[in-house]
Amino acid sequence: MTAMQYRTLPHGGEQISVIGMGMGSIHEGSESEIEQTVRLALEHGINYFDMAASEGKPYACYARAFAGKRQQIYLQMHFGAVYDNGKYGWTRDLQKIKQTFESQLQILHTDYTDMGFVHCIDELDDYQKIMSNGIWDYMKALKQNGVIRHLGLSSHDPDIIRRFLDTGLIDMVMFSINPAYDYSTGTYGIGTASERGQLYRDCERAGVGISVMKPFGGGQLLNAKTSPFKQALTKTQCIQYALDRPAVLTVLPGVRNSQDLMDVLKYLEAPDEQRDYAVIGRFTPQNADGICVYCNHCQPCPQDINIGLINKYYDLALAGDQLAKGHYQKLSVKADACVQCGHCEARCPFHVKQESRMQQINHYFSHTDPKSAI
């Protein structure tokens, strides 16, 4: 197989593999399969590992695979993800965050993390809480003492990332990038296409790298039935698309096992014609009629519901993303706040029936056993 490619983190000079490993699905395998998959990743030159799991089980497996190789790898650890009783949850409790981080360092047999990320900030009040309750000060102190080598955050919201850019203290961010969230005349994900594109350029200008989550849109882009474009893209096309965005250093697809990993690594030997994603230029917003593409044309909601983000978490949860359930649960305004006023449906360019969808989403998350929200 073709050798791994690497990109340089501007602030620090670390050489980071363009393909890293996400952790959201790997818990589905046995402990031996998890360890085997991580060892295989290392053998193929992957050196960047996100450490936000859907369950606590994989950490000990990673530790065994990392044994003797700590100086060769980069860990992206999240301050706010917790694993009481082995299940994923989130918290903004400083003491809980300290306990979890110290425990994970012990499990992984290390005394530092390369990237220390505030975990999943998508709302302004969450940002303000982090800045006021000691979490950010704690992380800055760890950075000063060398326990965190680089500060950063994970977020789906360009405005939140900009607030951290303004601090001048971050070196890396984790952001969701794929054609569905970014594409052209519609707006995909949070922020318009131009706003998201400007964010990538601003990160590059500031020397802040991007690690990419959701490169396949939670798997939706790989299936014509679930893709908002009504046409499937390949993993290789999605990876190339993400790597072509300014400031992107690495793409972190979630893998369940060694076979998933090898499927992703096919990108390295794919010829140019297989990497070409120019086909997205043929897609128009009409291709996604009736499907929420998180464009936020429906805003502002009279009840302050973040309709696009709620739809995104729902779609990702249906696609099997265990972390999406926890992200939904920590939103300050959820789908049950919908009063069926019709404002969103009147503004939606894709004719999504958001009133009934809010009821559907509320029912789903109310009757699905969510990951514990601390």
N, C-alpha and C positions, 0 to 999 in steps of 0.2 A: 504494500500500500504506500502511496505517496507520503512523504514526510510531512509532519505537522508544520503549520505556519505560525509565526509569532508576531505580535505587535507590542510596541513599547509603551508602558505607562509613562506619560510625560513627567509627572512628579514622582520620581523615584527610579525610573529606568528599568523596572522589572519587565522581563520578556514574557508576555502572557499568550497562551495558546488561543488561536482564533475560535476554536471550539472548546468550550468548557463543559462542565456537567451540572445540570440542575438536579434537584434532590426530591422534587415533589411527588414522583411516582415510584421511586426505587424501593420504597418500603413494601411494595407488592410482592417482591421476590423473597426467597428464603435468605437466611443470614449468609449461607455459603454463596448463594448467587449474587448477593449484594457485594460481598468481598471480592468475588471473581470479577464482577463488572468494573469495580474501581481499579483493580490490578490491571485489567485489560486497558482501561483508559490511560493509566500511567505508561503502560508499554507502548501505546500509540502516541505518546507525546502530550497528552492532555495534562496541564499543570494547574488549572484554575477550577476550583470547586466551590459552588454555592452550598451553604450549610443550613438552609431553611428547609427542614423536612416536614412531611405530613405526619410522621410518627417519630418517636424517639429511638426506635429499634436500629436504624442504620448507623448511628454514631459509633458504636463499638466496632462494627464491621469496617467502617472507614478507618478507624484507628489501627486495626490490624493490617489493612492494606497500605497505610501510610508509614508503617514502622520502618525506620531507617531512611526515610525519604523526605523528612519534614522540610529540609532546606531546598528541595526541588519543587515544592508545590506552594500554591497560594490559596489561602482559605478566605472565604467571604462569609463572615459570621454576623448574625442579626441580633440586635439588642431590642427585645420586645417579643420575640417568638419564645414560647415556653412549652414544656412537655410534661405537665403533671399527669401522673398515671400513664405515661408513655404516649399521650395523645397531644396533638398540636393545639395550642391556644395562643392568645396574645395578651400582652399586659403593658401598662404604662406605670406600673408600680416599680419604683427604683430599686427597692430591696430585692424584689423578685427577679428583676433583670440582673442584678449583681450575682445573685445565687445561681441563676441559670448559666450565665457566662462562665463563672468560676468552675461550675460542674462540667461544662462542655470542654473547657481547657483540660481538666483532669482526665476526662474520658479519652480525649484525642492525644493525650501525652504531649502537650505543648504548653508553652508559657506565654504565647502571644497569638494574635490573629493578624493576618496581612491586611484585611479589610474589615473595619468595624462599621457596620451599617445600622442606622436607625431603621427598624423594620416597618415597612409598608405604611407610609404616611400619605393619605389621600384627601385629607380635609384640613382646613385652616385651624379649627379648634384643636385638632390633634397636634399640629405643628406648635401651636402656642403652648400646649400642655408640656410638650417635650422640652421646650425652651425655658419653661418656668419652674418645672418640678425637679430639676437637678439631673435629668438624664443626659442632656447634652453636655453639661459641665462635667459629669462623670466620665463621659466618653473622651472629652478633651483632655482630662487629666490622665486617662489611660494612654492617650496618644503621646502626651508629654513624657510619660514614663516608659514609652516603647512597647507597651502591651498591645496597643493598636498601632500598626504601622501607617495606615491610611484611613481617614474618616470618609464616610459616605452615607448613602441612604438608598432604600428601595421605594419607588413610588410609581403610580400610574398618571400623576398629574404634573404637567409641565410647570405650572405656577408654583407648586411646592418645591420642585427642584430648583427653580430660580431663586427662591428665598434662601436656600442653602448655598447656591452659587454666590450669592451676595455676601455671605460670611467670609468668603475667601479661604475657608478651612478644609474644603472637601477635595478629594482627588479622584473619586470614582462614584458613579451612581448606577443603580440597576433600574432599567426602564423597559416597558413593554413596547417592542417594535416589530411590526410586520405590515405587509401591504394593506390588510384590511383596516388597520388602525390609522394608517397614514394617507391612504390613497386620495389624491387629486381633488375633483370637484366636490365630493362629499368630504366630511370630516370624520375620521375614524379614531377610536379611542378618545381620550380627553384632549381637547384642544383641536383647533383647525389644522389642516395639513400644513399651512404656512407657519403657524405657531410652533408646531412640533418640529418642522424643519429648521426653524430659527433656533429652537432649543439645542438641537444637535450641533449647529454651527457655533452657538455660544459656548457650549461645553468644550468643543474643540479649541476655541479661542482661549478659554480659560485653562486649558491643559487638564481638563477633567475627562477621564475615560468613561465609557458606557459599557456595562455588561447587560446583555439583552435577555430579558425574560419574555415568555409567550411568543417565540419566533414563529410558531405554527398556529397562533391564535387558539391555544388550548386544543389543537387538533382539528379545529373547524376548517382551516384552509386546505387540509389534505383530503377533504371529501367534498365532492360536488354537491351533495345533498345538504351539507351544513355550511358550506362556504357562502358568504354574502354575495360572492361573485357568480354563484351557480356553476362554478368551474373549479376543479381541484388544481392546486399547485403542488409541487414536489417539495420534499424537505430541502433538497439542494437549492431550489429556487428561493425558498424562504430564507435560508442561511445566507445566500449571496446577497439578497435584498438587504438584510440587516447589516451585513458587513460593509456594504456600500454607503451606509449612512455615516456622516461625519462623526468623529469622536468614538465610534464603536470599536472596542478592542476585542471583545469575545462574545460569542453567542452561547447561551446556556440552555439547550433543550433538555427537557426532562426525559429520562430513560427508565424503563422498568427492569431491564435485564441486558445481558451481553448482546443479544440479537438487536435490540433497539439501538444500542451504542454503535454496533457495526453499521447499521443502516444510516446513522447520522454521519459516521466517518467516511461514507462513500463520497461525501462532498469533496474530500481532498483529492480524489482521483477523477472527479467528473470533468469532462471536456467543457469548453466554453459554451457550446450549444445547450448543454444540460443545465448550466448555471444561469442561462439567459432568462430573465423574468419579464422581458418586454411585453409578453402577452397581457400583463395587467393594463397596458395602455389601451386595450380594446374594451375594458370594462367600463361601464357607465353606472351612475347611481340607479338606473332602472333595473339593472341586474339584481339589485338587492331589494326590490319592491316587497314590502310586507315583512322584511327582516330588519330588526334594530341593528344598526351599525355604529351605535354609540356616538352619533354625530352631535348631539346636544342642540339641534335646531329646535327642539321642543322647549328649551329653557327660555325664560325662567319659569319654574313651577311655582304656583301660588303657595304650595305647602313646603317649598324648599327641598323637594325630593331630587336627588341627583339621579335622574332617570337613566341616563346613559351608563353611569357606573354600576347602578343596580342591575341593569340588563347584562352588563359585561360579567359581573360576578355570577349571575344566574347561569348564563351560557357556559361559563368556564366550569361551574359546579356540575352541570349536566354532562360536560365533556370529561368529567372525572378528576378535575383539579380539586384536591382536598383542601388546599389552603384558601380557595375562594370562599368556602363556607365561613371560615373564620373572619375573612375580610368583610364579608357582608354583615356579620353579626356586630362588628364594632362601628358600623355607620351610625351617626347620630340621628338620622332620619331614614326610616326604612320604607318598604313598599306598603306597609299597612297604614301609612299616613295619607295615602291617595283618597281623595274625596270624590273621584269620578266627575271632575268638572269639565273634562273634554278639551282643556286648553292645549295639552300636549298633542292630542290627535289632530287638532285643527292646524297645527304648525308642522307636523311631521311630513317631510318630503317623500318618505318611503311608505307612507300609509300604514304604519304599524298601529295595531289596536292596543295602545298602551294601557288603557283602562282595564281591560280584561287581563292583560299581561301582568299588571301590578297585583291583581288578585291571585293570579297563578303563581307569581314569584313569592308572594306572602305565604300562600298555602304550602309551597314547596319547602321554604326555609323554616316554617312553623312546624312542619311534620317530618322534617329530616333531622336526624340526630346530628346537630352541628358540632364542630370541634369546640372545645370549651373556650369560652371567652372570659378572660380573667378581669 
